[in-house]
Amino acid sequence: MIMGRAAEPSFEPLDAGELKVFDTDLAKMAGGFFRARDAFSILLEDRDVYLYAAQIAKKQLNAKFGGAIPAGNEVGMQFIRPKTVLGKNNWFQAITTAGWNNIFGSAASPVDLSTTSEVYGNPQNRVLLVFPKLGDYTVPKVTEVWFNIGPTAYPIWPLPFWFQSDVYVHTLPAAVLIGKNDRFYMRGNVLSPGQIAIFPFGLALCLGSYMTGSGQE
């Protein structure tokens, strides 16, 4: 897992009740995202990654885990939304030039989980992101990606996507974890100009107040 730091973050294990909610809700989310049952395992095969991130979120956000429908002061989980990353309501982006482009944030303006901007739903002190995969709703044009998390630049990774029944999916060499109030950006090597809809395929671990706030529209 890459997270922009050398030391492992502190975490707090889920208790038996929280763990049952976690597994039940993760399975429901997997079934809701994919139409084809054989694609169900694409989310569930990363169960341990998501559980680890949920335990980090429980510690960093100092709250009990409430699953997919948490109370306002509990840690919830939802698929990562474009609102949090791009500040808009869809993943579609128009690329005008082939080659390296900023996809999620940039060096000058990274995706910043410490922002209080309502454009991004005000994630400060309320959100962590974890994604072991990337997805794409269009025929993929991005052939390589380069992650920078905080002060750390990671190696460039090629992206061989495979097509599932609903989306194109690529499993990253290491899962990406963006902790509370951390920053990151991702550049991509794009084959040709046109529309892309690449997205971080994973979960936002966030307080229920973030998930239900009026700024999420």
DAKAKA-V974661 format. One record per pair of residues at least 24 apart in sequence whose C-alpha atoms are under 10 Angstrom apart, sorted by the first residue. I is the first residue (numbers start at 1). J is the second residue. D is the distance in whole Angstrom. If there is no record, write none. Layout:
i=I j=J d=D
i=I j=J d=D
This chain:
i=1 j=49 d=9
i=1 j=130 d=9
i=1 j=131 d=10
i=1 j=132 d=8
i=1 j=172 d=10
i=1 j=173 d=9
i=1 j=174 d=5
i=1 j=175 d=5
i=1 j=176 d=6
i=1 j=177 d=7
i=2 j=130 d=10
i=2 j=132 d=10
i=2 j=147 d=9
i=2 j=148 d=10
i=2 j=149 d=8
i=2 j=152 d=9
i=2 j=154 d=8
i=2 j=173 d=10
i=2 j=174 d=6
i=2 j=175 d=6
i=2 j=176 d=5
i=2 j=177 d=6
i=2 j=178 d=9
i=3 j=130 d=9
i=3 j=148 d=9
i=3 j=149 d=6
i=3 j=150 d=8
i=3 j=152 d=9
i=3 j=154 d=10
i=3 j=174 d=10
i=3 j=175 d=9
i=3 j=176 d=6
i=3 j=177 d=5
i=3 j=178 d=6
i=3 j=179 d=7
i=3 j=182 d=9
i=3 j=183 d=10
i=3 j=184 d=9
i=4 j=147 d=10
i=4 j=148 d=8
i=4 j=149 d=5
i=4 j=150 d=5
i=4 j=151 d=7
i=4 j=152 d=5
i=4 j=153 d=8
i=4 j=154 d=9
i=4 j=176 d=9
i=4 j=177 d=8
i=4 j=178 d=8
i=4 j=179 d=9
i=4 j=182 d=9
i=4 j=183 d=9
i=4 j=184 d=9
i=5 j=149 d=8
i=5 j=150 d=8
i=5 j=151 d=8
i=5 j=152 d=8
i=6 j=152 d=10
i=8 j=56 d=10
i=9 j=53 d=10
i=9 j=56 d=7
i=9 j=57 d=10
i=9 j=59 d=9
i=9 j=60 d=9
i=9 j=179 d=9
i=10 j=55 d=9
i=10 j=56 d=6
i=10 j=57 d=9
i=10 j=58 d=10
i=10 j=59 d=7
i=10 j=60 d=8
i=11 j=52 d=8
i=11 j=53 d=8
i=11 j=54 d=8
i=11 j=55 d=5
i=11 j=56 d=4
i=11 j=57 d=7
i=11 j=58 d=7
i=11 j=59 d=5
i=11 j=60 d=7
i=12 j=52 d=9
i=12 j=54 d=9
i=12 j=55 d=5
i=12 j=56 d=6
i=12 j=57 d=8
i=12 j=58 d=6
i=12 j=59 d=5
i=12 j=60 d=9
i=12 j=62 d=9
i=12 j=63 d=10
i=12 j=64 d=10
i=13 j=51 d=9
i=13 j=52 d=8
i=13 j=54 d=9
i=13 j=55 d=5
i=13 j=56 d=8
i=13 j=58 d=8
i=13 j=59 d=9
i=13 j=65 d=10
i=14 j=51 d=9
i=14 j=52 d=10
i=14 j=54 d=8
i=14 j=55 d=6
i=14 j=56 d=10
i=14 j=58 d=8
i=14 j=64 d=8
i=14 j=65 d=7
i=15 j=64 d=9
i=15 j=65 d=9
i=17 j=65 d=9
i=17 j=66 d=10
i=18 j=64 d=8
i=18 j=65 d=6
i=18 j=66 d=7
i=18 j=67 d=8
i=19 j=51 d=9
i=19 j=54 d=10
i=19 j=65 d=9
i=19 j=66 d=10
i=19 j=67 d=9
i=20 j=67 d=9
i=21 j=65 d=8
i=21 j=66 d=7
i=21 j=67 d=6
i=21 j=68 d=8
i=21 j=69 d=10
i=22 j=47 d=10
i=22 j=50 d=9
i=22 j=51 d=8
i=22 j=54 d=9
i=22 j=65 d=8
i=22 j=66 d=8
i=22 j=67 d=6
i=22 j=68 d=8
i=22 j=76 d=9
i=22 j=77 d=9
i=23 j=47 d=8
i=23 j=51 d=9
i=23 j=67 d=9
i=24 j=67 d=9
i=24 j=68 d=9
i=25 j=66 d=10
i=25 j=67 d=6
i=25 j=68 d=6
i=25 j=69 d=9
i=25 j=77 d=9
i=25 j=78 d=10
i=26 j=50 d=9
i=26 j=51 d=10
i=26 j=67 d=8
i=26 j=68 d=8
i=26 j=77 d=9
i=26 j=78 d=9
i=26 j=203 d=10
i=28 j=68 d=9
i=29 j=68 d=8
i=29 j=77 d=10
i=29 j=78 d=8
i=29 j=79 d=8
i=30 j=79 d=10
i=33 j=79 d=9
i=33 j=166 d=9
i=34 j=164 d=9
i=34 j=165 d=8
i=34 j=166 d=6
i=34 j=167 d=9
i=35 j=165 d=7
i=35 j=166 d=7
i=36 j=164 d=9
i=36 j=165 d=6
i=36 j=166 d=8
i=37 j=165 d=9
i=38 j=164 d=9
i=38 j=165 d=9
i=39 j=164 d=7
i=39 j=165 d=7
i=39 j=166 d=9
i=42 j=133 d=9
i=42 j=164 d=9
i=42 j=169 d=9
i=42 j=171 d=9
i=43 j=132 d=9
i=43 j=133 d=9
i=43 j=201 d=9
i=43 j=202 d=8
i=43 j=203 d=10
i=46 j=131 d=9
i=46 j=132 d=7
i=46 j=133 d=9
i=46 j=175 d=9
i=46 j=202 d=9
i=49 j=130 d=8
i=49 j=131 d=9
i=49 j=132 d=8
i=49 j=175 d=8
i=49 j=176 d=10
i=49 j=177 d=9
i=49 j=202 d=10
i=50 j=77 d=10
i=50 j=129 d=10
i=50 j=130 d=7
i=50 j=131 d=8
i=50 j=132 d=9
i=50 j=175 d=10
i=50 j=177 d=10
i=50 j=202 d=8
i=50 j=203 d=7
i=50 j=204 d=10
i=50 j=205 d=9
i=52 j=130 d=10
i=53 j=128 d=8
i=53 j=129 d=8
i=53 j=130 d=7
i=53 j=131 d=10
i=53 j=177 d=8
i=53 j=178 d=10
i=53 j=179 d=9
i=53 j=203 d=9
i=53 j=204 d=9
i=53 j=205 d=8
i=54 j=128 d=9
i=54 j=129 d=10
i=54 j=130 d=9
i=54 j=203 d=9
i=54 j=204 d=9
i=54 j=205 d=6
i=54 j=206 d=9
i=55 j=205 d=10
i=56 j=128 d=9
i=56 j=177 d=10
i=56 j=179 d=8
i=56 j=180 d=9
i=56 j=205 d=9
i=57 j=126 d=9
i=57 j=127 d=8
i=57 j=128 d=7
i=57 j=129 d=9
i=57 j=179 d=8
i=57 j=180 d=8
i=57 j=204 d=10
i=57 j=205 d=6
i=57 j=206 d=8
i=57 j=207 d=9
i=58 j=205 d=9
i=58 j=206 d=9
i=58 j=207 d=10
i=60 j=125 d=8
i=60 j=126 d=9
i=60 j=127 d=9
i=60 j=128 d=9
i=60 j=179 d=8
i=60 j=180 d=7
i=61 j=125 d=7
i=61 j=126 d=7
i=61 j=127 d=8
i=61 j=128 d=9
i=61 j=180 d=8
i=61 j=205 d=9
i=61 j=206 d=8
i=61 j=207 d=8
i=62 j=207 d=10
i=63 j=206 d=10
i=63 j=207 d=8
i=64 j=207 d=10
i=65 j=205 d=9
i=65 j=206 d=10
i=65 j=207 d=9
i=65 j=208 d=10
i=66 j=207 d=9
i=66 j=208 d=8
i=67 j=205 d=9
i=67 j=206 d=10
i=67 j=208 d=9
i=68 j=205 d=10
i=68 j=208 d=9
i=68 j=211 d=10
i=69 j=208 d=8
i=69 j=211 d=9
i=69 j=212 d=10
i=70 j=206 d=9
i=70 j=207 d=8
i=70 j=208 d=5
i=70 j=209 d=9
i=70 j=211 d=9
i=70 j=212 d=10
i=71 j=207 d=8
i=71 j=208 d=5
i=71 j=209 d=8
i=71 j=211 d=10
i=71 j=212 d=9
i=72 j=206 d=10
i=72 j=207 d=6
i=72 j=208 d=4
i=72 j=209 d=4
i=72 j=210 d=8
i=72 j=211 d=8
i=72 j=212 d=8
i=72 j=213 d=9
i=73 j=126 d=10
i=73 j=206 d=10
i=73 j=207 d=6
i=73 j=208 d=6
i=73 j=209 d=7
i=73 j=210 d=10
i=74 j=206 d=8
i=74 j=207 d=5
i=74 j=208 d=6
i=74 j=209 d=8
i=75 j=126 d=9
i=75 j=127 d=9
i=75 j=204 d=10
i=75 j=205 d=6
i=75 j=206 d=5
i=75 j=207 d=5
i=75 j=208 d=6
i=75 j=209 d=9
i=75 j=210 d=10
i=75 j=211 d=10
i=76 j=127 d=10
i=76 j=203 d=10
i=76 j=204 d=8
i=76 j=205 d=6
i=76 j=206 d=5
i=76 j=207 d=6
i=76 j=208 d=6
i=76 j=209 d=9
i=76 j=210 d=9
i=76 j=211 d=8
i=77 j=127 d=10
i=77 j=128 d=10
i=77 j=129 d=10
i=77 j=202 d=10
i=77 j=203 d=6
i=77 j=204 d=6
i=77 j=205 d=5
i=77 j=206 d=6
i=77 j=207 d=8
i=77 j=208 d=9
i=77 j=211 d=9
i=78 j=129 d=10
i=78 j=202 d=8
i=78 j=203 d=6
i=78 j=204 d=5
i=78 j=205 d=7
i=78 j=206 d=8
i=78 j=211 d=8
i=79 j=129 d=9
i=79 j=130 d=10
i=79 j=131 d=10
i=79 j=200 d=9
i=79 j=201 d=7
i=79 j=202 d=6
i=79 j=203 d=5
i=79 j=204 d=6
i=79 j=205 d=9
i=80 j=128 d=10
i=80 j=129 d=7
i=80 j=130 d=8
i=80 j=131 d=8
i=80 j=199 d=8
i=80 j=200 d=7
i=80 j=201 d=7
i=80 j=202 d=6
i=80 j=203 d=5
i=80 j=204 d=5
i=80 j=205 d=9
i=81 j=120 d=10
i=81 j=199 d=9
i=81 j=200 d=9
i=81 j=201 d=10
i=81 j=202 d=10
i=81 j=203 d=9
i=81 j=204 d=8
i=81 j=216 d=10
i=82 j=120 d=9
i=82 j=199 d=8
i=82 j=200 d=9
i=83 j=118 d=10
i=83 j=119 d=7
i=83 j=120 d=5
i=83 j=121 d=7
i=83 j=215 d=9
i=83 j=216 d=7
i=83 j=217 d=8
i=84 j=111 d=8
i=84 j=112 d=9
i=84 j=113 d=8
i=84 j=118 d=10
i=84 j=119 d=8
i=84 j=120 d=5
i=84 j=121 d=7
i=84 j=122 d=9
i=84 j=123 d=7
i=84 j=127 d=9
i=84 j=129 d=9
i=84 j=204 d=9
i=84 j=216 d=9
i=85 j=110 d=9
i=85 j=111 d=6
i=85 j=112 d=8
i=85 j=113 d=9
i=85 j=119 d=10
i=85 j=120 d=7
i=85 j=121 d=10
i=85 j=129 d=10
i=85 j=184 d=10
i=85 j=185 d=10
i=85 j=199 d=9
i=85 j=200 d=9
i=86 j=111 d=8
i=86 j=119 d=9
i=86 j=120 d=7
i=86 j=199 d=10
i=87 j=111 d=9
i=87 j=117 d=9
i=87 j=118 d=9
i=87 j=119 d=5
i=87 j=120 d=5
i=87 j=121 d=8
i=87 j=216 d=10
i=88 j=119 d=7
i=88 j=120 d=8
i=88 j=121 d=10
i=88 j=216 d=10
i=88 j=217 d=9
i=89 j=216 d=9
i=89 j=217 d=8
i=90 j=197 d=8
i=90 j=199 d=10
i=91 j=136 d=9
i=91 j=137 d=8
i=91 j=196 d=8
i=91 j=197 d=5
i=91 j=198 d=7
i=91 j=199 d=6
i=91 j=200 d=10
i=92 j=136 d=10
i=92 j=137 d=9
i=92 j=138 d=9
i=92 j=195 d=7
i=92 j=196 d=6
i=92 j=197 d=4
i=92 j=198 d=8
i=92 j=199 d=9
i=93 j=194 d=8
i=93 j=195 d=6
i=93 j=196 d=5
i=93 j=197 d=6
i=93 j=198 d=9
i=94 j=193 d=8
i=94 j=194 d=6
i=94 j=195 d=5
i=94 j=196 d=6
i=94 j=197 d=9
i=95 j=141 d=10
i=95 j=190 d=8
i=95 j=191 d=10
i=95 j=192 d=8
i=95 j=193 d=5
i=95 j=194 d=5
i=95 j=195 d=6
i=95 j=196 d=7
i=96 j=190 d=10
i=96 j=192 d=8
i=96 j=193 d=5
i=96 j=194 d=6
i=96 j=195 d=9
i=97 j=190 d=8
i=97 j=191 d=9
i=97 j=192 d=7
i=97 j=193 d=5
i=97 j=194 d=8
i=98 j=141 d=9
i=98 j=142 d=10
i=98 j=188 d=10
i=98 j=189 d=8
i=98 j=190 d=5
i=98 j=191 d=6
i=98 j=192 d=5
i=98 j=193 d=5
i=98 j=194 d=9
i=99 j=142 d=9
i=99 j=143 d=10
i=99 j=144 d=10
i=99 j=187 d=10
i=99 j=188 d=8
i=99 j=189 d=5
i=99 j=190 d=5
i=99 j=191 d=6
i=99 j=192 d=7
i=99 j=193 d=9
i=100 j=142 d=9
i=100 j=143 d=10
i=100 j=144 d=9
i=100 j=145 d=9
i=100 j=146 d=9
i=100 j=187 d=7
i=100 j=188 d=5
i=100 j=189 d=4
i=100 j=190 d=6
i=100 j=191 d=9
i=101 j=142 d=9
i=101 j=145 d=10
i=101 j=186 d=9
i=101 j=187 d=6
i=101 j=188 d=5
i=101 j=189 d=6
i=101 j=190 d=7
i=102 j=145 d=10
i=102 j=146 d=10
i=102 j=185 d=8
i=102 j=186 d=6
i=102 j=187 d=4
i=102 j=188 d=6
i=102 j=189 d=9
i=102 j=190 d=10
i=103 j=142 d=9
i=103 j=145 d=9
i=103 j=146 d=10
i=103 j=185 d=8
i=103 j=186 d=6
i=103 j=187 d=5
i=103 j=188 d=6
i=103 j=189 d=9
i=103 j=190 d=10
i=103 j=196 d=9
i=103 j=197 d=10
i=103 j=198 d=8
i=103 j=199 d=9
i=104 j=147 d=9
i=104 j=184 d=8
i=104 j=185 d=5
i=104 j=186 d=5
i=104 j=187 d=7
i=104 j=188 d=9
i=104 j=198 d=9
i=104 j=199 d=9
i=104 j=200 d=9
i=105 j=183 d=9
i=105 j=184 d=7
i=105 j=185 d=5
i=105 j=186 d=7
i=105 j=187 d=8
i=106 j=148 d=9
i=106 j=184 d=8
i=106 j=185 d=5
i=106 j=186 d=7
i=106 j=187 d=7
i=107 j=148 d=8
i=107 j=150 d=10
i=107 j=184 d=8
i=107 j=185 d=7
i=107 j=186 d=9
i=107 j=187 d=9
i=108 j=185 d=9
i=109 j=183 d=9
i=109 j=184 d=9
i=109 j=185 d=8
i=110 j=148 d=9
i=110 j=149 d=9
i=110 j=150 d=9
i=110 j=182 d=10
i=110 j=183 d=6
i=110 j=184 d=5
i=110 j=185 d=5
i=110 j=186 d=9
i=111 j=149 d=10
i=111 j=178 d=10
i=111 j=181 d=10
i=111 j=182 d=8
i=111 j=183 d=5
i=111 j=184 d=5
i=111 j=185 d=6
i=111 j=186 d=9
i=112 j=150 d=10
i=112 j=178 d=10
i=112 j=180 d=10
i=112 j=181 d=7
i=112 j=182 d=6
i=112 j=183 d=4
i=112 j=184 d=7
i=112 j=185 d=9
i=113 j=178 d=8
i=113 j=179 d=8
i=113 j=180 d=6
i=113 j=181 d=4
i=113 j=182 d=6
i=113 j=183 d=6
i=113 j=184 d=9
i=114 j=179 d=10
i=114 j=180 d=7
i=114 j=181 d=4
i=114 j=182 d=7
i=114 j=183 d=8
i=115 j=181 d=8
i=115 j=182 d=10
i=115 j=183 d=10
i=117 j=215 d=9
i=118 j=213 d=10
i=118 j=214 d=9
i=118 j=215 d=6
i=118 j=216 d=8
i=118 j=217 d=10
i=119 j=215 d=8
i=119 j=216 d=9
i=119 j=217 d=9
i=120 j=215 d=8
i=120 j=216 d=8
i=120 j=217 d=10
i=121 j=210 d=7
i=121 j=211 d=9
i=121 j=213 d=8
i=121 j=214 d=8
i=121 j=215 d=5
i=121 j=216 d=5
i=121 j=217 d=8
i=122 j=210 d=8
i=122 j=213 d=9
i=122 j=215 d=8
i=122 j=216 d=9
i=123 j=180 d=9
i=123 j=181 d=8
i=123 j=206 d=8
i=123 j=207 d=9
i=123 j=209 d=10
i=123 j=210 d=7
i=123 j=211 d=10
i=124 j=180 d=7
i=124 j=181 d=6
i=124 j=182 d=9
i=124 j=210 d=9
i=125 j=179 d=10
i=125 j=180 d=6
i=125 j=181 d=6
i=125 j=182 d=10
i=125 j=206 d=9
i=125 j=207 d=9
i=125 j=210 d=10
i=126 j=179 d=10
i=126 j=180 d=7
i=126 j=181 d=8
i=126 j=204 d=10
i=126 j=205 d=8
i=126 j=206 d=5
i=126 j=207 d=5
i=126 j=208 d=9
i=126 j=209 d=8
i=126 j=210 d=7
i=126 j=211 d=9
i=127 j=178 d=9
i=127 j=179 d=8
i=127 j=180 d=6
i=127 j=181 d=8
i=127 j=182 d=9
i=127 j=204 d=7
i=127 j=205 d=6
i=127 j=206 d=4
i=127 j=207 d=7
i=127 j=208 d=10
i=127 j=210 d=8
i=127 j=211 d=10
i=128 j=177 d=7
i=128 j=178 d=6
i=128 j=179 d=5
i=128 j=180 d=5
i=128 j=181 d=8
i=128 j=182 d=8
i=128 j=203 d=8
i=128 j=204 d=6
i=128 j=205 d=5
i=128 j=206 d=6
i=128 j=207 d=9
i=129 j=176 d=8
i=129 j=177 d=6
i=129 j=178 d=5
i=129 j=179 d=7
i=129 j=180 d=8
i=129 j=182 d=10
i=129 j=200 d=9
i=129 j=202 d=8
i=129 j=203 d=6
i=129 j=204 d=5
i=129 j=205 d=6
i=129 j=206 d=8
i=130 j=175 d=7
i=130 j=176 d=6
i=130 j=177 d=4
i=130 j=178 d=6
i=130 j=179 d=8
i=130 j=200 d=8
i=130 j=201 d=8
i=130 j=202 d=6
i=130 j=203 d=5
i=130 j=204 d=6
i=130 j=205 d=8
i=131 j=171 d=9
i=131 j=172 d=9
i=131 j=174 d=9
i=131 j=175 d=6
i=131 j=176 d=5
i=131 j=177 d=7
i=131 j=178 d=9
i=131 j=199 d=10
i=131 j=200 d=6
i=131 j=201 d=5
i=131 j=202 d=4
i=131 j=203 d=6
i=131 j=204 d=9
i=132 j=170 d=9
i=132 j=171 d=6
i=132 j=172 d=6
i=132 j=173 d=8
i=132 j=174 d=6
i=132 j=175 d=4
i=132 j=176 d=6
i=132 j=177 d=9
i=132 j=200 d=8
i=132 j=201 d=7
i=132 j=202 d=6
i=132 j=203 d=9
i=133 j=169 d=7
i=133 j=170 d=6
i=133 j=171 d=4
i=133 j=172 d=5
i=133 j=173 d=9
i=133 j=174 d=9
i=133 j=175 d=7
i=133 j=176 d=8
i=133 j=199 d=9
i=133 j=200 d=6
i=133 j=201 d=5
i=133 j=202 d=7
i=134 j=159 d=9
i=134 j=161 d=9
i=134 j=167 d=10
i=134 j=168 d=8
i=134 j=169 d=6
i=134 j=170 d=5
i=134 j=171 d=7
i=134 j=172 d=7
i=134 j=175 d=10
i=134 j=198 d=7
i=134 j=199 d=6
i=134 j=200 d=5
i=134 j=201 d=5
i=134 j=202 d=8
i=135 j=161 d=8
i=135 j=162 d=9
i=135 j=163 d=10
i=135 j=164 d=10
i=135 j=166 d=10
i=135 j=167 d=6
i=135 j=168 d=5
i=135 j=169 d=4
i=135 j=170 d=6
i=135 j=171 d=9
i=135 j=197 d=8
i=135 j=198 d=6
i=135 j=199 d=5
i=135 j=200 d=6
i=135 j=201 d=6
i=135 j=202 d=9
i=136 j=161 d=9
i=136 j=162 d=10
i=136 j=163 d=9
i=136 j=166 d=9
i=136 j=167 d=6
i=136 j=168 d=5
i=136 j=169 d=7
i=136 j=170 d=9
i=136 j=196 d=7
i=136 j=197 d=5
i=136 j=198 d=4
i=136 j=199 d=6
i=136 j=200 d=9
i=136 j=201 d=9
i=137 j=163 d=10
i=137 j=166 d=8
i=137 j=167 d=5
i=137 j=168 d=6
i=137 j=169 d=9
i=137 j=196 d=8
i=137 j=197 d=5
i=137 j=198 d=7
i=137 j=199 d=8
i=138 j=167 d=8
i=138 j=168 d=8
i=138 j=195 d=8
i=138 j=196 d=6
i=138 j=197 d=6
i=138 j=198 d=8
i=139 j=163 d=9
i=139 j=167 d=9
i=139 j=168 d=7
i=139 j=195 d=9
i=139 j=196 d=8
i=139 j=197 d=9
i=139 j=198 d=10
i=140 j=167 d=10
i=140 j=168 d=7
i=140 j=169 d=9
i=140 j=190 d=9
i=140 j=191 d=9
i=140 j=195 d=10
i=140 j=196 d=7
i=140 j=197 d=8
i=140 j=198 d=8
i=141 j=188 d=9
i=141 j=189 d=8
i=141 j=190 d=5
i=141 j=191 d=5
i=141 j=192 d=7
i=141 j=193 d=8
i=141 j=194 d=8
i=141 j=195 d=9
i=141 j=196 d=7
i=141 j=197 d=9
i=141 j=198 d=9
i=142 j=187 d=9
i=142 j=188 d=6
i=142 j=189 d=5
i=142 j=190 d=4
i=142 j=191 d=6
i=142 j=192 d=9
i=142 j=196 d=8
i=142 j=197 d=10
i=142 j=198 d=8
i=143 j=188 d=7
i=143 j=189 d=6
i=143 j=190 d=6
i=143 j=191 d=7
i=144 j=187 d=8
i=144 j=188 d=6
i=144 j=189 d=5
i=144 j=190 d=8
i=144 j=191 d=10
i=145 j=172 d=10
i=145 j=186 d=7
i=145 j=187 d=6
i=145 j=188 d=4
i=145 j=189 d=6
i=145 j=190 d=9
i=146 j=185 d=8
i=146 j=186 d=5
i=146 j=187 d=5
i=146 j=188 d=6
i=146 j=189 d=9
i=147 j=176 d=9
i=147 j=184 d=7
i=147 j=185 d=6
i=147 j=186 d=5
i=147 j=187 d=7
i=147 j=188 d=9
i=148 j=183 d=9
i=148 j=184 d=6
i=148 j=185 d=5
i=148 j=186 d=6
i=148 j=187 d=9
i=149 j=176 d=9
i=149 j=177 d=9
i=149 j=178 d=8
i=149 j=179 d=10
i=149 j=182 d=8
i=149 j=183 d=6
i=149 j=184 d=4
i=149 j=185 d=7
i=149 j=186 d=9
i=150 j=178 d=9
i=150 j=182 d=7
i=150 j=183 d=5
i=150 j=184 d=6
i=150 j=185 d=9
i=151 j=183 d=9
i=151 j=184 d=9
i=152 j=184 d=9
i=153 j=184 d=10
i=153 j=185 d=10
i=153 j=186 d=10
i=156 j=187 d=9
i=156 j=188 d=9
i=156 j=189 d=10
i=157 j=188 d=10
i=158 j=188 d=10
i=158 j=189 d=9
i=159 j=188 d=10
i=159 j=189 d=10
i=167 j=198 d=10
i=168 j=198 d=9
i=169 j=198 d=9
i=169 j=199 d=10
i=169 j=200 d=10
i=169 j=201 d=8
i=170 j=200 d=10
i=170 j=201 d=9
i=171 j=201 d=9
i=175 j=202 d=9
i=176 j=200 d=9
i=176 j=202 d=9
i=177 j=202 d=10
i=177 j=203 d=10
i=177 j=204 d=10
i=178 j=204 d=9
i=179 j=205 d=10
i=180 j=205 d=10
i=180 j=206 d=9
